């Protein structure tokens, strides 16, 4: 089962220089260090499939492993550090994390949090005149708001007074496109509300039975973390106990490798909470989560709102799990003996809170992108998305603004097993599946750790035109609030892995432009001719190379070699 996580100008051509670079066998180290001889990773179709389960250590680090030596489709992070980066010095790169908020006090993040050098903490003044008072570590565009409607619910609320009870024939021609949007949003609302109600009830029933059966089995086995085989070997003396065993044996079929029944119960509880939140907030047409913020969401010039609390108002920090996890994937302190290693060293995380429990506002995202750009970020991670947008032009203008300032945006493709060439998701860098509006925006799908037909995560969106590449996104171990660590999954976890790779390239090869870094990420990746299952449907099989523009998996080792050659 899935964890419930959200959730132009033509691109530069493949010049002869780039083509030569990926085939080259020489890596010249910078700063006067000795020459390092290195060969790009290739011919991966000859690698045998891994037929055994990953160990706990492998699972916690699989995104950093190497396909050749480990037969696990990671990004060769460890290999790049060992063979190529070694003790080389790089420049500090600021990475903007536009998300739900970040636990800046986390033991594995507190040393990599950006601090605004031009702002004096706590004096209540806008010392650097950037429009944000005391923005020490970033900005919180949500203020004290936590929960929000989904965008199609907001569309229904806004347009219902104008179009309720009308049909297309009764609407003026100038309003027919807006009317059609209302009808589509209304249908989506009714469908999603019904689905959430049914799924909440189903999850509650599964949770009740799971807890009851687990308690009964635990009393007999005398342990909480039993295996499926131990469950089946248990002597069930009564029909009732036989039912408990049969139910739990069935539930084992829905568990991730290595999970136990307590893990399963935890995930089911999260499911109940998710659908409860959907009904109470995301799909509740009477709920107004924005009122506490106090701004006009339809006025992009109304910028005097929010605060500097990038951790958000929740004292338990529940709402910032997603952003904290993303930040850890990018830049959790490396080799400090704690929890995990982020992809990139030499990074400072700029925390920008703009994604609530619900759909983000276009205004917040547009302003957050501009804030990150104006305050020095060279890479921005955007692990969020929605299928309706009321002001997409504001976000697109911010993307082109970032491009003009040489800032790379790494974007998550989304988790609905959808072909984005057929259905647009926001934010994006195209209009009606047309040419890209800028050359600094890269969209990432999610890989599974199983090399073979199951290589693509069953939830991952894809698209030959609208997804650029793939990266590890299933069961990723990273930081969560209050000095904890968890496995989460989604394209939300794939994008920050690539943001970390991009940050490393920009750290060691600062002369390369954002567009060049994007092209390196795409051109240097690993490709395979293998057929893969798409959307988790065993009957839906296609070529991996046809699921994204590059047809490749992002790989730091190869990217470093290409960056070195391109920067000569």
ZADRENDO-392293 format. One record per residue (C-alpha): x, y, z; residue number from 1. Coordinates in steps of 0.5 Angstrom, whole numbers. Layout:
N
+-------+-------+-------+-----+
|    px |    py |    pz | num |
+-------+-------+-------+-----+
|     X |     Y |     Z | NUM |
...
+-------+-------+-------+-----+
// end
This chain:
568
+-------+-------+-------+-----+
|    px |    py |    pz | num |
+-------+-------+-------+-----+
|     0 |     0 |     0 |   1 |
|     2 |     7 |    -1 |   2 |
|     4 |    12 |     4 |   3 |
|    -1 |    18 |     4 |   4 |
|     5 |    23 |     2 |   5 |
|     3 |    28 |    -3 |   6 |
|     4 |    30 |    -4 |   7 |
|    20 |    57 |   -46 |   8 |
|    25 |    57 |   -49 |   9 |
|    27 |    51 |   -53 |  10 |
|    32 |    47 |   -48 |  11 |
|    39 |    47 |   -50 |  12 |
|    41 |    42 |   -55 |  13 |
|    46 |    36 |   -54 |  14 |
|    52 |    40 |   -57 |  15 |
|    58 |    36 |   -59 |  16 |
|    62 |    38 |   -53 |  17 |
|    56 |    34 |   -48 |  18 |
|    56 |    28 |   -53 |  19 |
|    64 |    27 |   -52 |  20 |
|    64 |    29 |   -45 |  21 |
|    59 |    23 |   -43 |  22 |
|    64 |    18 |   -47 |  23 |
|    70 |    21 |   -44 |  24 |
|    74 |    17 |   -39 |  25 |
|    78 |    23 |   -36 |  26 |
|    76 |    27 |   -30 |  27 |
|    80 |    33 |   -28 |  28 |
|    80 |    35 |   -21 |  29 |
|    79 |    42 |   -19 |  30 |
|    83 |    47 |   -15 |  31 |
|    90 |    43 |   -17 |  32 |
|    88 |    36 |   -14 |  33 |
|    91 |    30 |   -18 |  34 |
|    88 |    28 |   -24 |  35 |
|    83 |    23 |   -23 |  36 |
|    81 |    17 |   -28 |  37 |
|    74 |    15 |   -29 |  38 |
|    69 |    12 |   -33 |  39 |
|    62 |    13 |   -34 |  40 |
|    57 |     8 |   -32 |  41 |
|    54 |     5 |   -38 |  42 |
|    51 |    -2 |   -40 |  43 |
|    47 |    -3 |   -34 |  44 |
|    42 |    -8 |   -38 |  45 |
|    47 |   -13 |   -37 |  46 |
|    47 |   -13 |   -29 |  47 |
|    43 |   -18 |   -26 |  48 |
|    37 |   -17 |   -22 |  49 |
|    37 |   -17 |   -15 |  50 |
|    33 |   -23 |   -12 |  51 |
|    33 |   -22 |    -5 |  52 |
|    30 |   -17 |     0 |  53 |
|    34 |   -11 |     2 |  54 |
|    38 |   -11 |     8 |  55 |
|    35 |    -6 |    13 |  56 |
|    42 |    -2 |    12 |  57 |
|    41 |    -2 |     4 |  58 |
|    34 |     0 |     5 |  59 |
|    36 |     6 |     9 |  60 |
|    41 |     8 |     4 |  61 |
|    38 |     5 |    -3 |  62 |
|    38 |    12 |    -6 |  63 |
|    45 |    13 |    -5 |  64 |
|    47 |     6 |    -8 |  65 |
|    50 |     4 |   -14 |  66 |
|    47 |     0 |   -19 |  67 |
|    53 |    -4 |   -22 |  68 |
|    56 |    -6 |   -15 |  69 |
|    50 |    -6 |   -11 |  70 |
|    44 |    -8 |   -17 |  71 |
|    40 |    -3 |   -13 |  72 |
|    38 |     3 |   -18 |  73 |
|    40 |     9 |   -13 |  74 |
|    44 |    15 |   -16 |  75 |
|    51 |    13 |   -14 |  76 |
|    52 |    18 |    -9 |  77 |
|    57 |    14 |    -5 |  78 |
|    61 |    12 |   -11 |  79 |
|    61 |    19 |   -13 |  80 |
|    64 |    22 |    -6 |  81 |
|    69 |    16 |    -6 |  82 |
|    72 |    16 |   -13 |  83 |
|    71 |    23 |   -15 |  84 |
|    69 |    28 |   -10 |  85 |
|    74 |    26 |    -4 |  86 |
|    77 |    32 |     0 |  87 |
|    75 |    37 |    -6 |  88 |
|    73 |    44 |    -3 |  89 |
|    66 |    47 |    -6 |  90 |
|    62 |    53 |    -6 |  91 |
|    56 |    54 |    -1 |  92 |
|    50 |    53 |    -5 |  93 |
|    43 |    55 |    -2 |  94 |
|    37 |    51 |    -3 |  95 |
|    30 |    54 |    -2 |  96 |
|    25 |    48 |     0 |  97 |
|    18 |    51 |    -1 |  98 |
|    14 |    46 |     3 |  99 |
|    10 |    45 |     9 | 100 |
|    16 |    48 |    14 | 101 |
|    22 |    45 |    16 | 102 |
|    24 |    43 |    23 | 103 |
|    30 |    47 |    23 | 104 |
|    32 |    45 |    30 | 105 |
|    33 |    38 |    28 | 106 |
|    39 |    34 |    30 | 107 |
|    41 |    33 |    23 | 108 |
|    39 |    39 |    20 | 109 |
|    41 |    45 |    25 | 110 |
|    48 |    45 |    22 | 111 |
|    45 |    46 |    15 | 112 |
|    40 |    51 |    16 | 113 |
|    41 |    58 |    12 | 114 |
|    41 |    64 |    16 | 115 |
|    40 |    71 |    13 | 116 |
|    47 |    75 |    14 | 117 |
|    43 |    82 |    13 | 118 |
|    38 |    81 |    18 | 119 |
|    38 |    82 |    25 | 120 |
|    35 |    77 |    29 | 121 |
|    29 |    79 |    34 | 122 |
|    29 |    87 |    33 | 123 |
|    22 |    87 |    29 | 124 |
|    25 |    91 |    23 | 125 |
|    26 |    89 |    16 | 126 |
|    34 |    90 |    16 | 127 |
|    35 |    88 |     9 | 128 |
|    29 |    92 |     6 | 129 |
|    27 |    85 |     2 | 130 |
|    20 |    86 |     5 | 131 |
|    20 |    81 |    10 | 132 |
|    21 |    83 |    17 | 133 |
|    26 |    78 |    21 | 134 |
|    26 |    73 |    16 | 135 |
|    32 |    70 |    19 | 136 |
|    32 |    63 |    16 | 137 |
|    26 |    64 |    11 | 138 |
|    19 |    66 |    11 | 139 |
|    12 |    63 |    13 | 140 |
|     7 |    65 |     7 | 141 |
|     2 |    61 |    11 | 142 |
|     2 |    65 |    18 | 143 |
|    -2 |    61 |    23 | 144 |
|    -6 |    57 |    18 | 145 |
|    -5 |    50 |    17 | 146 |
|   -11 |    46 |    14 | 147 |
|   -14 |    48 |     7 | 148 |
|   -19 |    46 |     2 | 149 |
|   -17 |    43 |    -5 | 150 |
|   -16 |    48 |   -11 | 151 |
|   -23 |    45 |   -14 | 152 |
|   -27 |    46 |    -8 | 153 |
|   -24 |    53 |    -8 | 154 |
|   -27 |    54 |   -15 | 155 |
|   -33 |    51 |   -13 | 156 |
|   -34 |    56 |    -7 | 157 |
|   -32 |    62 |   -12 | 158 |
|   -36 |    60 |   -18 | 159 |
|   -43 |    57 |   -15 | 160 |
|   -46 |    63 |   -13 | 161 |
|   -45 |    65 |   -21 | 162 |
|   -47 |    59 |   -24 | 163 |
|   -51 |    54 |   -20 | 164 |
|   -57 |    52 |   -23 | 165 |
|   -55 |    54 |   -30 | 166 |
|   -54 |    50 |   -36 | 167 |
|   -49 |    52 |   -42 | 168 |
|   -54 |    55 |   -46 | 169 |
|   -56 |    60 |   -41 | 170 |
|   -49 |    62 |   -40 | 171 |
|   -46 |    68 |   -44 | 172 |
|   -41 |    66 |   -49 | 173 |
|   -36 |    70 |   -45 | 174 |
|   -37 |    66 |   -39 | 175 |
|   -37 |    59 |   -42 | 176 |
|   -30 |    57 |   -41 | 177 |
|   -31 |    59 |   -34 | 178 |
|   -38 |    55 |   -33 | 179 |
|   -34 |    49 |   -36 | 180 |
|   -29 |    50 |   -31 | 181 |
|   -34 |    50 |   -25 | 182 |
|   -38 |    44 |   -28 | 183 |
|   -31 |    40 |   -28 | 184 |
|   -29 |    42 |   -21 | 185 |
|   -36 |    41 |   -18 | 186 |
|   -36 |    34 |   -21 | 187 |
|   -29 |    33 |   -18 | 188 |
|   -31 |    35 |   -11 | 189 |
|   -37 |    30 |   -11 | 190 |
|   -33 |    24 |   -14 | 191 |
|   -27 |    26 |    -9 | 192 |
|   -32 |    27 |    -3 | 193 |
|   -36 |    20 |    -4 | 194 |
|   -29 |    17 |    -5 | 195 |
|   -26 |    20 |     2 | 196 |
|   -32 |    18 |     6 | 197 |
|   -32 |    11 |     3 | 198 |
|   -25 |    10 |     4 | 199 |
|   -25 |    13 |    11 | 200 |
|   -30 |     8 |    13 | 201 |
|   -26 |     2 |    10 | 202 |
|   -20 |     4 |    13 | 203 |
|   -23 |     5 |    20 | 204 |
|   -26 |    -2 |    19 | 205 |
|   -19 |    -5 |    17 | 206 |
|   -16 |    -1 |    23 | 207 |
|   -21 |    -4 |    28 | 208 |
|   -20 |   -11 |    26 | 209 |
|   -13 |   -11 |    25 | 210 |
|   -12 |    -8 |    33 | 211 |
|   -17 |   -14 |    35 | 212 |
|   -13 |   -19 |    31 | 213 |
|    -6 |   -17 |    33 | 214 |
|    -8 |   -16 |    41 | 215 |
|   -11 |   -24 |    40 | 216 |
|    -5 |   -26 |    37 | 217 |
|     0 |   -23 |    41 | 218 |
|    -2 |   -26 |    47 | 219 |
|    -1 |   -33 |    44 | 220 |
|     6 |   -31 |    41 | 221 |
|     8 |   -27 |    46 | 222 |
|    11 |   -22 |    42 | 223 |
|     9 |   -16 |    38 | 224 |
|    14 |   -16 |    32 | 225 |
|    12 |   -23 |    29 | 226 |
|    13 |   -25 |    22 | 227 |
|     8 |   -28 |    17 | 228 |
|    11 |   -35 |    18 | 229 |
|    11 |   -35 |    25 | 230 |
|     4 |   -33 |    25 | 231 |
|     2 |   -39 |    20 | 232 |
|     6 |   -43 |    25 | 233 |
|     2 |   -41 |    31 | 234 |
|    -3 |   -46 |    34 | 235 |
|   -10 |   -43 |    33 | 236 |
|   -15 |   -47 |    38 | 237 |
|   -21 |   -44 |    36 | 238 |
|   -25 |   -42 |    30 | 239 |
|   -24 |   -34 |    33 | 240 |
|   -17 |   -35 |    33 | 241 |
|   -17 |   -38 |    26 | 242 |
|   -20 |   -32 |    23 | 243 |
|   -15 |   -27 |    27 | 244 |
|   -10 |   -31 |    24 | 245 |
|   -13 |   -31 |    17 | 246 |
|   -14 |   -24 |    17 | 247 |
|    -7 |   -22 |    19 | 248 |
|    -4 |   -27 |    14 | 249 |
|    -8 |   -23 |     9 | 250 |
|    -6 |   -16 |    11 | 251 |
|     2 |   -19 |    11 | 252 |
|     0 |   -18 |     3 | 253 |
|    -1 |   -11 |     3 | 254 |
|     6 |    -9 |     7 | 255 |
|    12 |    -7 |     5 | 256 |
|    18 |   -11 |     6 | 257 |
|    21 |   -11 |    13 | 258 |
|    14 |    -8 |    16 | 259 |
|    11 |   -12 |    22 | 260 |
|     4 |   -12 |    24 | 261 |
|     5 |    -5 |    28 | 262 |
|     8 |    -2 |    22 | 263 |
|     2 |    -4 |    18 | 264 |
|    -3 |    -1 |    24 | 265 |
|     1 |     5 |    24 | 266 |
|     0 |     6 |    17 | 267 |
|    -7 |     5 |    17 | 268 |
|    -8 |    10 |    23 | 269 |
|    -5 |    15 |    18 | 270 |
|   -10 |    13 |    13 | 271 |
|   -16 |    14 |    18 | 272 |
|   -12 |    21 |    19 | 273 |
|   -11 |    23 |    12 | 274 |
|   -19 |    21 |    10 | 275 |
|   -21 |    25 |    16 | 276 |
|   -17 |    31 |    15 | 277 |
|   -20 |    31 |     7 | 278 |
|   -27 |    31 |    10 | 279 |
|   -26 |    36 |    15 | 280 |
|   -22 |    41 |    11 | 281 |
|   -19 |    39 |     4 | 282 |
|   -26 |    37 |     2 | 283 |
|   -31 |    41 |     7 | 284 |
|   -34 |    47 |     3 | 285 |
|   -36 |    51 |     9 | 286 |
|   -28 |    51 |    12 | 287 |
|   -24 |    57 |    11 | 288 |
|   -17 |    56 |    12 | 289 |
|   -14 |    62 |    10 | 290 |
|   -18 |    67 |    14 | 291 |
|   -13 |    67 |    19 | 292 |
|    -8 |    69 |    14 | 293 |
|   -12 |    76 |    13 | 294 |
|    -9 |    77 |     6 | 295 |
|   -13 |    77 |    -1 | 296 |
|   -11 |    71 |    -5 | 297 |
|   -13 |    74 |   -11 | 298 |
|    -8 |    80 |   -11 | 299 |
|    -1 |    78 |   -12 | 300 |
|     1 |    85 |   -10 | 301 |
|    -2 |    84 |    -3 | 302 |
|     5 |    82 |     0 | 303 |
|     5 |    84 |     7 | 304 |
|     3 |    78 |    10 | 305 |
|     6 |    71 |    14 | 306 |
|    11 |    71 |    19 | 307 |
|    18 |    69 |    20 | 308 |
|    16 |    62 |    24 | 309 |
|    18 |    57 |    18 | 310 |
|    17 |    51 |    23 | 311 |
|     9 |    53 |    23 | 312 |
|     4 |    54 |    29 | 313 |
|     3 |    47 |    31 | 314 |
|     7 |    46 |    37 | 315 |
|     7 |    38 |    36 | 316 |
|    10 |    40 |    29 | 317 |
|     6 |    35 |    25 | 318 |
|     5 |    39 |    20 | 319 |
|    12 |    40 |    18 | 320 |
|    14 |    33 |    17 | 321 |
|    14 |    33 |     9 | 322 |
|    18 |    39 |     9 | 323 |
|    23 |    36 |    14 | 324 |
|    24 |    30 |    10 | 325 |
|    25 |    33 |     4 | 326 |
|    30 |    38 |     7 | 327 |
|    34 |    32 |    10 | 328 |
|    34 |    28 |     3 | 329 |
|    37 |    34 |     0 | 330 |
|    42 |    36 |     6 | 331 |
|    42 |    32 |    12 | 332 |
|    49 |    33 |    16 | 333 |
|    54 |    28 |    13 | 334 |
|    58 |    23 |    17 | 335 |
|    56 |    26 |    24 | 336 |
|    54 |    19 |    27 | 337 |
|    47 |    21 |    27 | 338 |
|    40 |    19 |    23 | 339 |
|    42 |    19 |    16 | 340 |
|    46 |    23 |    10 | 341 |
|    43 |    28 |     6 | 342 |
|    45 |    28 |    -2 | 343 |
|    49 |    34 |    -2 | 344 |
|    55 |    37 |     3 | 345 |
|    56 |    45 |     2 | 346 |
|    49 |    46 |     2 | 347 |
|    45 |    51 |     7 | 348 |
|    37 |    50 |     7 | 349 |
|    33 |    56 |     6 | 350 |
|    26 |    54 |     9 | 351 |
|    20 |    57 |     6 | 352 |
|    13 |    55 |     9 | 353 |
|     8 |    55 |     3 | 354 |
|     4 |    49 |     3 | 355 |
|    -1 |    47 |     7 | 356 |
|    -5 |    41 |     9 | 357 |
|    -9 |    42 |     3 | 358 |
|    -7 |    45 |    -4 | 359 |
|    -3 |    51 |    -4 | 360 |
|    -5 |    58 |    -7 | 361 |
|    -2 |    60 |   -13 | 362 |
|     0 |    67 |   -10 | 363 |
|     4 |    64 |    -4 | 364 |
|     8 |    59 |    -9 | 365 |
|     9 |    65 |   -14 | 366 |
|    12 |    69 |    -8 | 367 |
|    16 |    64 |    -5 | 368 |
|    20 |    62 |   -11 | 369 |
|    21 |    70 |   -12 | 370 |
|    23 |    70 |    -5 | 371 |
|    28 |    64 |    -6 | 372 |
|    31 |    67 |   -12 | 373 |
|    32 |    74 |    -9 | 374 |
|    35 |    72 |    -3 | 375 |
|    41 |    67 |    -6 | 376 |
|    38 |    60 |    -7 | 377 |
|    41 |    57 |   -13 | 378 |
|    37 |    51 |   -13 | 379 |
|    29 |    51 |   -11 | 380 |
|    26 |    44 |    -9 | 381 |
|    18 |    44 |   -11 | 382 |
|    15 |    38 |    -8 | 383 |
|     8 |    39 |    -9 | 384 |
|     2 |    40 |   -14 | 385 |
|    -5 |    40 |   -16 | 386 |
|    -9 |    39 |   -22 | 387 |
|   -13 |    46 |   -22 | 388 |
|   -10 |    53 |   -22 | 389 |
|   -14 |    59 |   -21 | 390 |
|    -7 |    64 |   -23 | 391 |
|    -2 |    59 |   -26 | 392 |
|     1 |    65 |   -30 | 393 |
|     3 |    68 |   -23 | 394 |
|     7 |    62 |   -22 | 395 |
|    10 |    61 |   -29 | 396 |
|    12 |    69 |   -29 | 397 |
|    16 |    67 |   -22 | 398 |
|    19 |    61 |   -26 | 399 |
|    21 |    65 |   -32 | 400 |
|    24 |    70 |   -27 | 401 |
|    28 |    65 |   -23 | 402 |
|    31 |    63 |   -30 | 403 |
|    33 |    70 |   -31 | 404 |
|    37 |    70 |   -25 | 405 |
|    40 |    63 |   -26 | 406 |
|    36 |    59 |   -21 | 407 |
|    34 |    51 |   -22 | 408 |
|    28 |    49 |   -20 | 409 |
|    27 |    41 |   -19 | 410 |
|    20 |    39 |   -19 | 411 |
|    16 |    33 |   -17 | 412 |
|    12 |    30 |   -22 | 413 |
|     6 |    28 |   -17 | 414 |
|     3 |    21 |   -15 | 415 |
|    -3 |    19 |   -19 | 416 |
|     0 |    14 |   -24 | 417 |
|    -2 |    19 |   -29 | 418 |
|     1 |    21 |   -36 | 419 |
|     2 |    28 |   -35 | 420 |
|     2 |    29 |   -43 | 421 |
|    -5 |    28 |   -42 | 422 |
|    -7 |    31 |   -36 | 423 |
|    -3 |    38 |   -34 | 424 |
|    -1 |    38 |   -26 | 425 |
|     1 |    45 |   -23 | 426 |
|     6 |    48 |   -23 | 427 |
|     9 |    46 |   -29 | 428 |
|    13 |    50 |   -35 | 429 |
|     9 |    49 |   -41 | 430 |
|     2 |    51 |   -43 | 431 |
|    -3 |    46 |   -46 | 432 |
|     3 |    41 |   -47 | 433 |
|     7 |    46 |   -52 | 434 |
|    14 |    49 |   -51 | 435 |
|    17 |    50 |   -45 | 436 |
|    17 |    57 |   -42 | 437 |
|    24 |    57 |   -39 | 438 |
|    30 |    52 |   -39 | 439 |
|    31 |    52 |   -31 | 440 |
|    25 |    47 |   -29 | 441 |
|    26 |    40 |   -29 | 442 |
|    21 |    35 |   -27 | 443 |
|    22 |    28 |   -23 | 444 |
|    18 |    22 |   -23 | 445 |
|    20 |    16 |   -18 | 446 |
|    24 |    10 |   -18 | 447 |
|    23 |     4 |   -14 | 448 |
|    29 |     0 |   -11 | 449 |
|    27 |    -6 |   -15 | 450 |
|    31 |    -6 |   -21 | 451 |
|    27 |   -10 |   -27 | 452 |
|    20 |    -9 |   -29 | 453 |
|    18 |    -6 |   -22 | 454 |
|    23 |    -1 |   -23 | 455 |
|    18 |     5 |   -23 | 456 |
|    14 |     7 |   -17 | 457 |
|     7 |     4 |   -18 | 458 |
|     4 |    11 |   -16 | 459 |
|     9 |    16 |   -20 | 460 |
|     6 |    20 |   -25 | 461 |
|    10 |    20 |   -32 | 462 |
|    10 |    23 |   -39 | 463 |
|    15 |    23 |   -45 | 464 |
|    14 |    31 |   -46 | 465 |
|    12 |    33 |   -38 | 466 |
|    17 |    29 |   -34 | 467 |
|    24 |    30 |   -35 | 468 |
|    28 |    24 |   -31 | 469 |
|    27 |    19 |   -25 | 470 |
|    30 |    18 |   -19 | 471 |
|    29 |    14 |   -12 | 472 |
|    22 |    15 |    -9 | 473 |
|    20 |     9 |    -6 | 474 |
|    21 |     8 |     2 | 475 |
|    26 |    13 |     3 | 476 |
|    29 |    14 |    10 | 477 |
|    30 |    21 |    12 | 478 |
|    29 |    26 |    18 | 479 |
|    22 |    28 |    21 | 480 |
|    21 |    33 |    27 | 481 |
|    23 |    32 |    34 | 482 |
|    30 |    29 |    32 | 483 |
|    26 |    23 |    29 | 484 |
|    27 |    19 |    22 | 485 |
|    22 |    15 |    18 | 486 |
|    21 |    12 |    11 | 487 |
|    16 |    16 |     7 | 488 |
|    15 |    15 |    -1 | 489 |
|    13 |    19 |    -7 | 490 |
|    15 |    24 |   -12 | 491 |
|    16 |    29 |    -7 | 492 |
|    22 |    24 |    -4 | 493 |
|    25 |    23 |   -11 | 494 |
|    25 |    31 |   -13 | 495 |
|    30 |    33 |    -7 | 496 |
|    35 |    27 |    -9 | 497 |
|    36 |    31 |   -15 | 498 |
|    36 |    38 |   -12 | 499 |
|    42 |    35 |    -8 | 500 |
|    45 |    32 |   -14 | 501 |
|    44 |    39 |   -17 | 502 |
|    47 |    43 |   -11 | 503 |
|    53 |    39 |   -11 | 504 |
|    54 |    40 |   -19 | 505 |
|    53 |    48 |   -17 | 506 |
|    58 |    47 |   -11 | 507 |
|    64 |    44 |   -15 | 508 |
|    62 |    47 |   -22 | 509 |
|    60 |    54 |   -20 | 510 |
|    61 |    57 |   -27 | 511 |
|    55 |    52 |   -30 | 512 |
|    49 |    55 |   -31 | 513 |
|    42 |    53 |   -29 | 514 |
|    40 |    50 |   -36 | 515 |
|    47 |    47 |   -37 | 516 |
|    46 |    43 |   -30 | 517 |
|    39 |    41 |   -32 | 518 |
|    41 |    38 |   -39 | 519 |
|    47 |    35 |   -35 | 520 |
|    42 |    31 |   -30 | 521 |
|    38 |    29 |   -36 | 522 |
|    44 |    27 |   -41 | 523 |
|    48 |    24 |   -36 | 524 |
|    43 |    19 |   -33 | 525 |
|    43 |    11 |   -34 | 526 |
|    38 |     9 |   -39 | 527 |
|    35 |     2 |   -40 | 528 |
|    32 |    -2 |   -45 | 529 |
|    28 |    -6 |   -40 | 530 |
|    20 |    -6 |   -40 | 531 |
|    17 |    -4 |   -34 | 532 |
|    10 |    -4 |   -31 | 533 |
|     7 |     3 |   -31 | 534 |
|     2 |     5 |   -25 | 535 |
|     2 |    -2 |   -22 | 536 |
|    -2 |    -5 |   -27 | 537 |
|     1 |   -11 |   -29 | 538 |
|    -2 |   -11 |   -36 | 539 |
|     0 |    -4 |   -37 | 540 |
|     7 |    -5 |   -39 | 541 |
|    12 |     0 |   -43 | 542 |
|    19 |     2 |   -44 | 543 |
|    22 |     6 |   -39 | 544 |
|    25 |    10 |   -44 | 545 |
|    19 |    12 |   -46 | 546 |
|    16 |    15 |   -39 | 547 |
|    20 |    21 |   -39 | 548 |
|    24 |    26 |   -44 | 549 |
|    31 |    24 |   -42 | 550 |
|    29 |    16 |   -41 | 551 |
|    34 |    16 |   -36 | 552 |
|    35 |    15 |   -28 | 553 |
|    39 |    21 |   -25 | 554 |
|    46 |    19 |   -23 | 555 |
|    51 |    23 |   -19 | 556 |
|    57 |    20 |   -21 | 557 |
|    56 |    21 |   -29 | 558 |
|    53 |    28 |   -28 | 559 |
|    60 |    29 |   -24 | 560 |
|    64 |    27 |   -30 | 561 |
|    60 |    31 |   -35 | 562 |
|    60 |    37 |   -31 | 563 |
|    68 |    37 |   -31 | 564 |
|    68 |    36 |   -38 | 565 |
|    63 |    41 |   -40 | 566 |
|    66 |    46 |   -35 | 567 |
|    73 |    45 |   -38 | 568 |
+-------+-------+-------+-----+
// end
